[in-house]
Amino acid sequence: MLSQEIRFVLRKVPQLQTGGLAVARGLHNAVLKGGSGVRRVADFLHGTWLGHPLHPVLTDATLGAWFMAAPFDLLGLVSGSARRAADQLTILGVITAVPTALAGMLDFSTIKRGAAGRGALHGLLNTVALVLYASSARARQQDRRFVGVMYSMLGLGVVSASAWLGGELVYRLRIGVNHTTAGREPQDWAAVGADAELAEGQALRVEVNGDPVLLYRHAGAIYATSAVCSHAGGPLDEGMFDGTCVQCPWHDSVFDLRSGEVVHGPATYHLPAYDVRTTDGQIEIRVRQETAQ
């Protein structure tokens, strides 16, 4: 089983975990220190504008081109047009692999600690595949077709293993999925605490029907969102607050407490936000009505 082989590699090469985590944190710190321009580029590559991570969208183009090149290489034994199609698909995959790799690197920079080893191996396999396909494209352009096809076949094997590992990262380790709570309750107003107990600039985590909710008072107004960061499940009540924004203490995602919208990645999913009112000295919340339908 491929999963057993992956675990074997991770056990035998512990540097994948330790080194991968060090590289990831170094990349993340570089983004944070790079200023607002670098942060905006990182947000774009994370996919904050898209509503979910950008990396899997780009992988469809790269993997689709390389996987489709294989049957055209086979048909190329009898068809010149098929050979040209295979060559063009190989080059297309190499070109699209560049932004795909950049987006993947940015996502890797904020990977959860326990997934760093698998993430590092995924990146290394993708790098090997890119080198093999770039070598294939070069050989094809030099009319060394057999060599080019051999490079492609090797690259296809490597990138297939990497794609499987990417699935493990998403579906088993929940990298890139929404970690926040659904925010579908309460539909009716529910008391969550005394108004007098929430001071100006104070954050409070409460449980509402089993869902953790963050309460925060700023300039007299009270805001309520999910208390769980959508990126990796970080506790937002322990984060840094600036006006109506909160920064996650784990990977520095920033959210607007007024709407739950993402201000800065790596998070790409908005937080559920709640309507808030005070009645008879009690803070009451309910699911925001425009999103409760």
Secondary structure, DSSP 8 states (H G I E B T S, - for coil): -HHHHHHHHHHH-THHHHHHHHHHHHHHHHHHHTHHHHHHHHHHHHTTTTTS-SHHHHHHHHHHHHHHHHHHHHHTTT-HHHHHHHHHHHHHHHHHHHHHHHHHHHHHTT--GGGHHHHHHHHHHHHHHHHHHHHHHHHHHTT-HHHHHHHHHHHHHHHHHHHHHHHIIIIIT-TTS--S------SS-EEEEEGGGS-TT-EEEEEETTEEEEEEEETTEEEEEESB-TTT--BGGGSEEETTEEE-TTT--EEETTT--EEESS--S---EEEEEEETTEEEEEE-GGG--
